[in-house]
Amino acid sequence: MPLQRLASNRENIEVTGATVKHCLDDLIKQLPGSGPQVYLPDGSLALLLLLNNEPLPDQDVNHPVADNDEIWLLSIVSGG
């Protein structure tokens, strides 16, 4: 996963924020060059998000998060 390479192969990165979007923005600040891995040019998500091992409802980046919540970023794979 290119994002993991940007993170020096770390599996976990601690971020802060009141919403998923704030946390993603903090991740992008911590990992320069990661923005295109997180957001598509139209601003939509380039990844599938899980919150505490559950699919994030409607991939709502404005969903609130609490301390110790875990956000998982998964690559979207397509093909046939």
PyMOL Python script that loads the backbone (N, CA, C, O; Angstrom):
from pymol import cmd

cmd.read_pdbstr("""\
ATOM      1  N   MET A   1       0.852  -1.184   0.000  1.00  0.00           N
ATOM      2  CA  MET A   1       0.000   0.000   0.000  1.00  0.00           C
ATOM      3  C   MET A   1       0.888   1.234   0.000  1.00  0.00           C
ATOM      4  O   MET A   1       1.736   1.369   0.883  1.00  0.00           O
ATOM      5  N   PRO A   2       0.726   2.138  -0.957  1.00  0.00           N
ATOM      6  CA  PRO A   2       1.568   3.330  -1.022  1.00  0.00           C
ATOM      7  C   PRO A   2       1.517   4.171   0.254  1.00  0.00           C
ATOM      8  O   PRO A   2       2.538   4.728   0.659  1.00  0.00           O
ATOM      9  N   LEU A   3       0.362   4.273   0.888  1.00  0.00           N
ATOM     10  CA  LEU A   3       0.238   5.062   2.112  1.00  0.00           C
ATOM     11  C   LEU A   3       1.129   4.498   3.207  1.00  0.00           C
ATOM     12  O   LEU A   3       1.749   5.255   3.953  1.00  0.00           O
ATOM     13  N   GLN A   4       1.196   3.190   3.308  1.00  0.00           N
ATOM     14  CA  GLN A   4       2.044   2.572   4.325  1.00  0.00           C
ATOM     15  C   GLN A   4       3.519   2.867   4.048  1.00  0.00           C
ATOM     16  O   GLN A   4       4.303   3.048   4.980  1.00  0.00           O
ATOM     17  N   ARG A   5       3.891   2.913   2.782  1.00  0.00           N
ATOM     18  CA  ARG A   5       5.282   3.265   2.450  1.00  0.00           C
ATOM     19  C   ARG A   5       5.586   4.695   2.899  1.00  0.00           C
ATOM     20  O   ARG A   5       6.667   4.968   3.422  1.00  0.00           O
ATOM     21  N   LEU A   6       4.632   5.607   2.694  1.00  0.00           N
ATOM     22  CA  LEU A   6       4.833   6.986   3.150  1.00  0.00           C
ATOM     23  C   LEU A   6       4.985   7.051   4.663  1.00  0.00           C
ATOM     24  O   LEU A   6       5.609   7.971   5.191  1.00  0.00           O
ATOM     25  N   ALA A   7       4.415   6.075   5.355  1.00  0.00           N
ATOM     26  CA  ALA A   7       4.486   6.017   6.816  1.00  0.00           C
ATOM     27  C   ALA A   7       5.667   5.180   7.291  1.00  0.00           C
ATOM     28  O   ALA A   7       5.701   4.739   8.440  1.00  0.00           O
ATOM     29  N   SER A   8       6.633   4.962   6.404  1.00  0.00           N
ATOM     30  CA  SER A   8       7.814   4.157   6.741  1.00  0.00           C
ATOM     31  C   SER A   8       7.422   2.776   7.242  1.00  0.00           C
ATOM     32  O   SER A   8       8.040   2.232   8.156  1.00  0.00           O
ATOM     33  N   ASN A   9       6.382   2.218   6.626  1.00  0.00           N
ATOM     34  CA  ASN A   9       5.871   0.875   6.928  1.00  0.00           C
ATOM     35  C   ASN A   9       5.311   0.715   8.340  1.00  0.00           C
ATOM     36  O   ASN A   9       5.108  -0.408   8.801  1.00  0.00           O
ATOM     37  N   ARG A  10       5.060   1.824   9.027  1.00  0.00           N
ATOM     38  CA  ARG A  10       4.380   1.726  10.321  1.00  0.00           C
ATOM     39  C   ARG A  10       2.950   1.284  10.087  1.00  0.00           C
ATOM     40  O   ARG A  10       2.313   1.707   9.122  1.00  0.00           O
ATOM     41  N   GLU A  11       2.449   0.439  10.962  1.00  0.00           N
ATOM     42  CA  GLU A  11       1.067   0.000  10.846  1.00  0.00           C
ATOM     43  C   GLU A  11       0.112   0.936  11.557  1.00  0.00           C
ATOM     44  O   GLU A  11      -1.064   1.002  11.198  1.00  0.00           O
ATOM     45  N   ASN A  12       0.584   1.656  12.550  1.00  0.00           N
ATOM     46  CA  ASN A  12      -0.265   2.550  13.338  1.00  0.00           C
ATOM     47  C   ASN A  12       0.336   3.942  13.368  1.00  0.00           C
ATOM     48  O   ASN A  12       1.543   4.113  13.535  1.00  0.00           O
ATOM     49  N   ILE A  13      -0.521   4.924  13.205  1.00  0.00           N
ATOM     50  CA  ILE A  13      -0.118   6.327  13.315  1.00  0.00           C
ATOM     51  C   ILE A  13      -1.150   7.012  14.187  1.00  0.00           C
ATOM     52  O   ILE A  13      -2.349   6.935  13.918  1.00  0.00           O
ATOM     53  N   GLU A  14      -0.696   7.670  15.214  1.00  0.00           N
ATOM     54  CA  GLU A  14      -1.622   8.372  16.099  1.00  0.00           C
ATOM     55  C   GLU A  14      -1.955   9.729  15.509  1.00  0.00           C
ATOM     56  O   GLU A  14      -1.067  10.507  15.158  1.00  0.00           O
ATOM     57  N   VAL A  15      -3.251  10.002  15.405  1.00  0.00           N
ATOM     58  CA  VAL A  15      -3.731  11.281  14.891  1.00  0.00           C
ATOM     59  C   VAL A  15      -4.706  11.870  15.900  1.00  0.00           C
ATOM     60  O   VAL A  15      -5.179  11.188  16.809  1.00  0.00           O
ATOM     61  N   THR A  16      -4.990  13.138  15.720  1.00  0.00           N
ATOM     62  CA  THR A  16      -5.945  13.802  16.604  1.00  0.00           C
ATOM     63  C   THR A  16      -7.021  14.473  15.771  1.00  0.00           C
ATOM     64  O   THR A  16      -6.803  14.832  14.614  1.00  0.00           O
ATOM     65  N   GLY A  17      -8.182  14.636  16.380  1.00  0.00           N
ATOM     66  CA  GLY A  17      -9.272  15.326  15.725  1.00  0.00           C
ATOM     67  C   GLY A  17     -10.598  14.952  16.346  1.00  0.00           C
ATOM     68  O   GLY A  17     -10.728  13.909  16.985  1.00  0.00           O
ATOM     69  N   ALA A  18     -11.576  15.808  16.153  1.00  0.00           N
ATOM     70  CA  ALA A  18     -12.911  15.566  16.698  1.00  0.00           C
ATOM     71  C   ALA A  18     -13.783  14.764  15.735  1.00  0.00           C
ATOM     72  O   ALA A  18     -14.778  14.163  16.141  1.00  0.00           O
ATOM     73  N   THR A  19     -13.397  14.760  14.443  1.00  0.00           N
ATOM     74  CA  THR A  19     -14.144  14.006  13.433  1.00  0.00           C
ATOM     75  C   THR A  19     -13.158  13.177  12.623  1.00  0.00           C
ATOM     76  O   THR A  19     -11.945  13.362  12.711  1.00  0.00           O
ATOM     77  N   VAL A  20     -13.701  12.264  11.839  1.00  0.00           N
ATOM     78  CA  VAL A  20     -12.850  11.464  10.960  1.00  0.00           C
ATOM     79  C   VAL A  20     -12.072  12.385  10.021  1.00  0.00           C
ATOM     80  O   VAL A  20     -10.879  12.170   9.808  1.00  0.00           O
ATOM     81  N   LYS A  21     -12.716  13.398   9.461  1.00  0.00           N
ATOM     82  CA  LYS A  21     -12.040  14.326   8.551  1.00  0.00           C
ATOM     83  C   LYS A  21     -10.884  15.027   9.243  1.00  0.00           C
ATOM     84  O   LYS A  21      -9.805  15.148   8.662  1.00  0.00           O
ATOM     85  N   HIS A  22     -11.083  15.486  10.459  1.00  0.00           N
ATOM     86  CA  HIS A  22      -9.980  16.130  11.185  1.00  0.00           C
ATOM     87  C   HIS A  22      -8.817  15.159  11.347  1.00  0.00           C
ATOM     88  O   HIS A  22      -7.656  15.546  11.211  1.00  0.00           O
ATOM     89  N   CYS A  23      -9.124  13.911  11.633  1.00  0.00           N
ATOM     90  CA  CYS A  23      -8.076  12.894  11.795  1.00  0.00           C
ATOM     91  C   CYS A  23      -7.352  12.640  10.475  1.00  0.00           C
ATOM     92  O   CYS A  23      -6.129  12.502  10.450  1.00  0.00           O
ATOM     93  N   LEU A  24      -8.111  12.579   9.375  1.00  0.00           N
ATOM     94  CA  LEU A  24      -7.477  12.395   8.065  1.00  0.00           C
ATOM     95  C   LEU A  24      -6.605  13.593   7.715  1.00  0.00           C
ATOM     96  O   LEU A  24      -5.514  13.425   7.171  1.00  0.00           O
ATOM     97  N   ASP A  25      -7.069  14.789   8.016  1.00  0.00           N
ATOM     98  CA  ASP A  25      -6.270  15.991   7.765  1.00  0.00           C
ATOM     99  C   ASP A  25      -4.989  15.970   8.587  1.00  0.00           C
ATOM    100  O   ASP A  25      -3.937  16.381   8.097  1.00  0.00           O
ATOM    101  N   ASP A  26      -5.059  15.500   9.825  1.00  0.00           N
ATOM    102  CA  ASP A  26      -3.862  15.384  10.663  1.00  0.00           C
ATOM    103  C   ASP A  26      -2.905  14.348  10.073  1.00  0.00           C
ATOM    104  O   ASP A  26      -1.690  14.550  10.081  1.00  0.00           O
ATOM    105  N   LEU A  27      -3.440  13.254   9.569  1.00  0.00           N
ATOM    106  CA  LEU A  27      -2.612  12.233   8.930  1.00  0.00           C
ATOM    107  C   LEU A  27      -1.869  12.826   7.731  1.00  0.00           C
ATOM    108  O   LEU A  27      -0.673  12.591   7.558  1.00  0.00           O
ATOM    109  N   ILE A  28      -2.577  13.587   6.915  1.00  0.00           N
ATOM    110  CA  ILE A  28      -1.965  14.196   5.735  1.00  0.00           C
ATOM    111  C   ILE A  28      -0.866  15.170   6.137  1.00  0.00           C
ATOM    112  O   ILE A  28       0.151  15.263   5.450  1.00  0.00           O
ATOM    113  N   LYS A  29      -1.050  15.895   7.232  1.00  0.00           N
ATOM    114  CA  LYS A  29       0.004  16.795   7.730  1.00  0.00           C
ATOM    115  C   LYS A  29       1.227  16.006   8.176  1.00  0.00           C
ATOM    116  O   LYS A  29       2.360  16.425   7.942  1.00  0.00           O
ATOM    117  N   GLN A  30       0.997  14.864   8.819  1.00  0.00           N
ATOM    118  CA  GLN A  30       2.102  14.050   9.317  1.00  0.00           C
ATOM    119  C   GLN A  30       2.848  13.319   8.203  1.00  0.00           C
ATOM    120  O   GLN A  30       4.043  13.048   8.322  1.00  0.00           O
ATOM    121  N   LEU A  31       2.137  13.000   7.123  1.00  0.00           N
ATOM    122  CA  LEU A  31       2.729  12.239   6.024  1.00  0.00           C
ATOM    123  C   LEU A  31       2.647  13.056   4.731  1.00  0.00           C
ATOM    124  O   LEU A  31       1.735  12.860   3.928  1.00  0.00           O
ATOM    125  N   PRO A  32       3.592  13.962   4.535  1.00  0.00           N
ATOM    126  CA  PRO A  32       3.567  14.772   3.310  1.00  0.00           C
ATOM    127  C   PRO A  32       3.474  13.880   2.069  1.00  0.00           C
ATOM    128  O   PRO A  32       4.156  12.861   1.961  1.00  0.00           O
ATOM    129  N   GLY A  33       2.623  14.286   1.150  1.00  0.00           N
ATOM    130  CA  GLY A  33       2.431  13.529  -0.081  1.00  0.00           C
ATOM    131  C   GLY A  33       1.321  12.500   0.004  1.00  0.00           C
ATOM    132  O   GLY A  33       1.033  11.821  -0.982  1.00  0.00           O
ATOM    133  N   SER A  34       0.693  12.373   1.166  1.00  0.00           N
ATOM    134  CA  SER A  34      -0.338  11.348   1.334  1.00  0.00           C
ATOM    135  C   SER A  34      -1.727  11.809   0.892  1.00  0.00           C
ATOM    136  O   SER A  34      -2.635  10.986   0.771  1.00  0.00           O
ATOM    137  N   GLY A  35      -1.905  13.088   0.652  1.00  0.00           N
ATOM    138  CA  GLY A  35      -3.222  13.598   0.278  1.00  0.00           C
ATOM    139  C   GLY A  35      -3.859  12.859  -0.884  1.00  0.00           C
ATOM    140  O   GLY A  35      -5.026  12.479  -0.786  1.00  0.00           O
ATOM    141  N   PRO A  36      -3.132  12.634  -2.003  1.00  0.00           N
ATOM    142  CA  PRO A  36      -3.729  11.918  -3.133  1.00  0.00           C
ATOM    143  C   PRO A  36      -4.042  10.447  -2.825  1.00  0.00           C
ATOM    144  O   PRO A  36      -4.818   9.818  -3.544  1.00  0.00           O
ATOM    145  N   GLN A  37      -3.451   9.905  -1.778  1.00  0.00           N
ATOM    146  CA  GLN A  37      -3.753   8.535  -1.378  1.00  0.00           C
ATOM    147  C   GLN A  37      -5.042   8.475  -0.555  1.00  0.00           C
ATOM    148  O   GLN A  37      -5.676   7.426  -0.448  1.00  0.00           O
ATOM    149  N   VAL A  38      -5.415   9.619   0.023  1.00  0.00           N
ATOM    150  CA  VAL A  38      -6.595   9.679   0.890  1.00  0.00           C
ATOM    151  C   VAL A  38      -7.806  10.230   0.136  1.00  0.00           C
ATOM    152  O   VAL A  38      -8.911   9.702   0.266  1.00  0.00           O
ATOM    153  N   TYR A  39      -7.603  11.289  -0.651  1.00  0.00           N
ATOM    154  CA  TYR A  39      -8.698  11.936  -1.368  1.00  0.00           C
ATOM    155  C   TYR A  39      -8.454  11.916  -2.874  1.00  0.00           C
ATOM    156  O   TYR A  39      -7.327  12.105  -3.331  1.00  0.00           O
ATOM    157  N   LEU A  40      -9.508  11.687  -3.633  1.00  0.00           N
ATOM    158  CA  LEU A  40      -9.458  11.791  -5.086  1.00  0.00           C
ATOM    159  C   LEU A  40      -9.488  13.268  -5.474  1.00  0.00           C
ATOM    160  O   LEU A  40      -9.830  14.110  -4.643  1.00  0.00           O
ATOM    161  N   PRO A  41      -9.138  13.603  -6.722  1.00  0.00           N
ATOM    162  CA  PRO A  41      -9.143  15.020  -7.130  1.00  0.00           C
ATOM    163  C   PRO A  41     -10.470  15.732  -6.914  1.00  0.00           C
ATOM    164  O   PRO A  41     -10.491  16.944  -6.701  1.00  0.00           O
ATOM    165  N   ASP A  42     -11.589  14.991  -6.965  1.00  0.00           N
ATOM    166  CA  ASP A  42     -12.893  15.633  -6.749  1.00  0.00           C
ATOM    167  C   ASP A  42     -13.233  15.803  -5.273  1.00  0.00           C
ATOM    168  O   ASP A  42     -14.314  16.291  -4.943  1.00  0.00           O
ATOM    169  N   GLY A  43     -12.323  15.406  -4.376  1.00  0.00           N
ATOM    170  CA  GLY A  43     -12.540  15.557  -2.935  1.00  0.00           C
ATOM    171  C   GLY A  43     -13.171  14.356  -2.266  1.00  0.00           C
ATOM    172  O   GLY A  43     -13.287  14.321  -1.041  1.00  0.00           O
ATOM    173  N   SER A  44     -13.584  13.369  -3.050  1.00  0.00           N
ATOM    174  CA  SER A  44     -14.159  12.163  -2.448  1.00  0.00           C
ATOM    175  C   SER A  44     -13.047  11.267  -1.922  1.00  0.00           C
ATOM    176  O   SER A  44     -11.879  11.430  -2.275  1.00  0.00           O
ATOM    177  N   LEU A  45     -13.422  10.335  -1.088  1.00  0.00           N
ATOM    178  CA  LEU A  45     -12.434   9.444  -0.476  1.00  0.00           C
ATOM    179  C   LEU A  45     -11.854   8.469  -1.490  1.00  0.00           C
ATOM    180  O   LEU A  45     -12.572   7.935  -2.336  1.00  0.00           O
ATOM    181  N   ALA A  46     -10.572   8.247  -1.398  1.00  0.00           N
ATOM    182  CA  ALA A  46      -9.888   7.271  -2.242  1.00  0.00           C
ATOM    183  C   ALA A  46      -9.759   5.939  -1.513  1.00  0.00           C
ATOM    184  O   ALA A  46      -9.225   4.975  -2.061  1.00  0.00           O
ATOM    185  N   LEU A  47     -10.245   5.888  -0.288  1.00  0.00           N
ATOM    186  CA  LEU A  47     -10.103   4.712   0.565  1.00  0.00           C
ATOM    187  C   LEU A  47     -11.440   4.312   1.166  1.00  0.00           C
ATOM    188  O   LEU A  47     -12.381   5.105   1.209  1.00  0.00           O
ATOM    189  N   LEU A  48     -11.507   3.087   1.622  1.00  0.00           N
ATOM    190  CA  LEU A  48     -12.639   2.626   2.426  1.00  0.00           C
ATOM    191  C   LEU A  48     -12.245   2.823   3.878  1.00  0.00           C
ATOM    192  O   LEU A  48     -11.139   2.455   4.274  1.00  0.00           O
ATOM    193  N   LEU A  49     -13.127   3.393   4.672  1.00  0.00           N
ATOM    194  CA  LEU A  49     -12.819   3.671   6.074  1.00  0.00           C
ATOM    195  C   LEU A  49     -13.591   2.747   6.996  1.00  0.00           C
ATOM    196  O   LEU A  49     -14.779   2.494   6.797  1.00  0.00           O
ATOM    197  N   LEU A  50     -12.899   2.248   8.007  1.00  0.00           N
ATOM    198  CA  LEU A  50     -13.529   1.504   9.089  1.00  0.00           C
ATOM    199  C   LEU A  50     -13.287   2.283  10.368  1.00  0.00           C
ATOM    200  O   LEU A  50     -12.210   2.846  10.566  1.00  0.00           O
ATOM    201  N   LEU A  51     -14.279   2.315  11.225  1.00  0.00           N
ATOM    202  CA  LEU A  51     -14.141   2.950  12.533  1.00  0.00           C
ATOM    203  C   LEU A  51     -14.359   1.855  13.569  1.00  0.00           C
ATOM    204  O   LEU A  51     -15.445   1.284  13.666  1.00  0.00           O
ATOM    205  N   ASN A  52     -13.325   1.572  14.331  1.00  0.00           N
ATOM    206  CA  ASN A  52     -13.370   0.503  15.334  1.00  0.00           C
ATOM    207  C   ASN A  52     -13.814  -0.831  14.711  1.00  0.00           C
ATOM    208  O   ASN A  52     -14.672  -1.535  15.242  1.00  0.00           O
ATOM    209  N   ASN A  53     -13.201  -1.144  13.576  1.00  0.00           N
ATOM    210  CA  ASN A  53     -13.424  -2.401  12.843  1.00  0.00           C
ATOM    211  C   ASN A  53     -14.812  -2.528  12.231  1.00  0.00           C
ATOM    212  O   ASN A  53     -15.202  -3.625  11.830  1.00  0.00           O
ATOM    213  N   GLU A  54     -15.561  -1.447  12.149  1.00  0.00           N
ATOM    214  CA  GLU A  54     -16.886  -1.458  11.531  1.00  0.00           C
ATOM    215  C   GLU A  54     -16.884  -0.452  10.377  1.00  0.00           C
ATOM    216  O   GLU A  54     -16.270   0.609  10.482  1.00  0.00           O
ATOM    217  N   PRO A  55     -17.568  -0.782   9.276  1.00  0.00           N
ATOM    218  CA  PRO A  55     -17.636   0.191   8.183  1.00  0.00           C
ATOM    219  C   PRO A  55     -18.188   1.525   8.682  1.00  0.00           C
ATOM    220  O   PRO A  55     -19.173   1.566   9.420  1.00  0.00           O
ATOM    221  N   LEU A  56     -17.556   2.584   8.279  1.00  0.00           N
ATOM    222  CA  LEU A  56     -18.009   3.918   8.661  1.00  0.00           C
ATOM    223  C   LEU A  56     -19.323   4.196   7.938  1.00  0.00           C
ATOM    224  O   LEU A  56     -19.363   4.128   6.710  1.00  0.00           O
ATOM    225  N   PRO A  57     -20.398   4.507   8.661  1.00  0.00           N
ATOM    226  CA  PRO A  57     -21.696   4.729   8.020  1.00  0.00           C
ATOM    227  C   PRO A  57     -21.605   5.758   6.896  1.00  0.00           C
ATOM    228  O   PRO A  57     -21.200   6.900   7.117  1.00  0.00           O
ATOM    229  N   ASP A  58     -21.979   5.348   5.713  1.00  0.00           N
ATOM    230  CA  ASP A  58     -21.980   6.226   4.527  1.00  0.00           C
ATOM    231  C   ASP A  58     -20.628   6.887   4.262  1.00  0.00           C
ATOM    232  O   ASP A  58     -20.554   7.906   3.576  1.00  0.00           O
ATOM    233  N   GLN A  59     -19.554   6.298   4.812  1.00  0.00           N
ATOM    234  CA  GLN A  59     -18.215   6.881   4.652  1.00  0.00           C
ATOM    235  C   GLN A  59     -18.231   8.365   5.030  1.00  0.00           C
ATOM    236  O   GLN A  59     -17.591   9.194   4.383  1.00  0.00           O
ATOM    237  N   ASP A  60     -18.970   8.676   6.082  1.00  0.00           N
ATOM    238  CA  ASP A  60     -19.189  10.047   6.548  1.00  0.00           C
ATOM    239  C   ASP A  60     -17.958  10.562   7.282  1.00  0.00           C
ATOM    240  O   ASP A  60     -17.727  10.212   8.439  1.00  0.00           O
ATOM    241  N   VAL A  61     -17.166  11.397   6.605  1.00  0.00           N
ATOM    242  CA  VAL A  61     -15.950  11.916   7.225  1.00  0.00           C
ATOM    243  C   VAL A  61     -16.252  12.926   8.332  1.00  0.00           C
ATOM    244  O   VAL A  61     -15.355  13.294   9.090  1.00  0.00           O
ATOM    245  N   ASN A  62     -17.495  13.374   8.434  1.00  0.00           N
ATOM    246  CA  ASN A  62     -17.864  14.284   9.520  1.00  0.00           C
ATOM    247  C   ASN A  62     -18.321  13.534  10.768  1.00  0.00           C
ATOM    248  O   ASN A  62     -18.757  14.143  11.745  1.00  0.00           O
ATOM    249  N   HIS A  63     -18.218  12.217  10.726  1.00  0.00           N
ATOM    250  CA  HIS A  63     -18.599  11.379  11.868  1.00  0.00           C
ATOM    251  C   HIS A  63     -17.663  11.693  13.045  1.00  0.00           C
ATOM    252  O   HIS A  63     -16.446  11.740  12.861  1.00  0.00           O
ATOM    253  N   PRO A  64     -18.207  11.907  14.241  1.00  0.00           N
ATOM    254  CA  PRO A  64     -17.350  12.211  15.388  1.00  0.00           C
ATOM    255  C   PRO A  64     -16.530  10.992  15.819  1.00  0.00           C
ATOM    256  O   PRO A  64     -16.944   9.847  15.641  1.00  0.00           O
ATOM    257  N   VAL A  65     -15.380  11.270  16.380  1.00  0.00           N
ATOM    258  CA  VAL A  65     -14.527  10.224  16.947  1.00  0.00           C
ATOM    259  C   VAL A  65     -14.191  10.575  18.392  1.00  0.00           C
ATOM    260  O   VAL A  65     -14.216  11.739  18.793  1.00  0.00           O
ATOM    261  N   ALA A  66     -13.882   9.551  19.149  1.00  0.00           N
ATOM    262  CA  ALA A  66     -13.514   9.722  20.556  1.00  0.00           C
ATOM    263  C   ALA A  66     -12.077   9.244  20.744  1.00  0.00           C
ATOM    264  O   ALA A  66     -11.521   8.544  19.897  1.00  0.00           O
ATOM    265  N   ASP A  67     -11.493   9.634  21.864  1.00  0.00           N
ATOM    266  CA  ASP A  67     -10.162   9.129  22.193  1.00  0.00           C
ATOM    267  C   ASP A  67     -10.194   7.613  22.154  1.00  0.00           C
ATOM    268  O   ASP A  67     -11.173   6.991  22.567  1.00  0.00           O
ATOM    269  N   ASN A  68      -9.131   7.029  21.659  1.00  0.00           N
ATOM    270  CA  ASN A  68      -8.952   5.578  21.558  1.00  0.00           C
ATOM    271  C   ASN A  68      -9.770   4.924  20.452  1.00  0.00           C
ATOM    272  O   ASN A  68      -9.696   3.705  20.295  1.00  0.00           O
ATOM    273  N   ASP A  69     -10.549   5.681  19.678  1.00  0.00           N
ATOM    274  CA  ASP A  69     -11.170   5.098  18.488  1.00  0.00           C
ATOM    275  C   ASP A  69     -10.067   4.762  17.494  1.00  0.00           C
ATOM    276  O   ASP A  69      -9.018   5.407  17.474  1.00  0.00           O
ATOM    277  N   GLU A  70     -10.310   3.755  16.677  1.00  0.00           N
ATOM    278  CA  GLU A  70      -9.358   3.378  15.632  1.00  0.00           C
ATOM    279  C   GLU A  70     -10.014   3.574  14.277  1.00  0.00           C
ATOM    280  O   GLU A  70     -11.137   3.130  14.038  1.00  0.00           O
ATOM    281  N   ILE A  71      -9.291   4.247  13.400  1.00  0.00           N
ATOM    282  CA  ILE A  71      -9.735   4.427  12.019  1.00  0.00           C
ATOM    283  C   ILE A  71      -8.805   3.590  11.151  1.00  0.00           C
ATOM    284  O   ILE A  71      -7.585   3.754  11.184  1.00  0.00           O
ATOM    285  N   TRP A  72      -9.397   2.699  10.380  1.00  0.00           N
ATOM    286  CA  TRP A  72      -8.634   1.859   9.464  1.00  0.00           C
ATOM    287  C   TRP A  72      -8.840   2.397   8.057  1.00  0.00           C
ATOM    288  O   TRP A  72      -9.962   2.722   7.671  1.00  0.00           O
ATOM    289  N   LEU A  73      -7.753   2.491   7.288  1.00  0.00           N
ATOM    290  CA  LEU A  73      -7.820   2.944   5.917  1.00  0.00           C
ATOM    291  C   LEU A  73      -7.519   1.747   5.023  1.00  0.00           C
ATOM    292  O   LEU A  73      -6.450   1.145   5.115  1.00  0.00           O
ATOM    293  N   LEU A  74      -8.464   1.412   4.165  1.00  0.00           N
ATOM    294  CA  LEU A  74      -8.318   0.256   3.284  1.00  0.00           C
ATOM    295  C   LEU A  74      -8.360   0.692   1.833  1.00  0.00           C
ATOM    296  O   LEU A  74      -9.189   1.514   1.443  1.00  0.00           O
ATOM    297  N   SER A  75      -7.463   0.138   1.039  1.00  0.00           N
ATOM    298  CA  SER A  75      -7.462   0.430  -0.390  1.00  0.00           C
ATOM    299  C   SER A  75      -8.720  -0.142  -1.028  1.00  0.00           C
ATOM    300  O   SER A  75      -9.191  -1.218  -0.660  1.00  0.00           O
ATOM    301  N   ILE A  76      -9.246   0.595  -1.986  1.00  0.00           N
ATOM    302  CA  ILE A  76     -10.394   0.119  -2.753  1.00  0.00           C
ATOM    303  C   ILE A  76      -9.834  -0.603  -3.980  1.00  0.00           C
ATOM    304  O   ILE A  76      -9.085  -0.027  -4.770  1.00  0.00           O
ATOM    305  N   VAL A  77     -10.206  -1.848  -4.119  1.00  0.00           N
ATOM    306  CA  VAL A  77      -9.709  -2.649  -5.230  1.00  0.00           C
ATOM    307  C   VAL A  77     -10.880  -2.949  -6.148  1.00  0.00           C
ATOM    308  O   VAL A  77     -11.966  -3.316  -5.699  1.00  0.00           O
ATOM    309  N   SER A  78     -10.638  -2.787  -7.440  1.00  0.00           N
ATOM    310  CA  SER A  78     -11.684  -3.124  -8.404  1.00  0.00           C
ATOM    311  C   SER A  78     -11.056  -3.884  -9.553  1.00  0.00           C
ATOM    312  O   SER A  78      -9.836  -3.907  -9.713  1.00  0.00           O
ATOM    313  N   GLY A  79     -11.862  -4.471 -10.307  1.00  0.00           N
ATOM    314  CA  GLY A  79     -11.373  -5.226 -11.454  1.00  0.00           C
ATOM    315  C   GLY A  79     -12.388  -6.271 -11.838  1.00  0.00           C
ATOM    316  O   GLY A  79     -13.508  -6.302 -11.327  1.00  0.00           O
ATOM    317  N   GLY A  80     -11.980  -7.113 -12.735  1.00  0.00           N
ATOM    318  CA  GLY A  80     -12.941  -8.099 -13.164  1.00  0.00           C
ATOM    319  C   GLY A  80     -12.294  -9.341 -13.703  1.00  0.00           C
ATOM    320  O   GLY A  80     -12.988 -10.273 -14.108  1.00  0.00           O
TER     321      GLY A  80
END
""", "prot")
cmd.dss("prot")
cmd.show_as("cartoon", "prot")
cmd.util.cbc("prot")
cmd.orient("prot")
